[in-house]
């Protein structure tokens, strides 16, 4: 799992049918940028939890994803 900040979104003029309706977010974490499928409605500036690999594939169900935004973190760190 990775904690990062959403810095924007990826827009595509064409996507594979299995990605239809799927929002792809750019998340900056550990000095790197990751494109992750959004499952929770995160937006720019949100601190999020990103899962990768097998966990991402299981969480995203129908969408073939290598990275998924699985949670929006509380800004106050509670």
Secondary structure by P-SEA (a helix, b strand, c coil): cbbbbbcbbbbbcccccccccbbbbbbbcccbbbbbbbccccccccbbbbbccaaaaaaacccccccccccccccccc
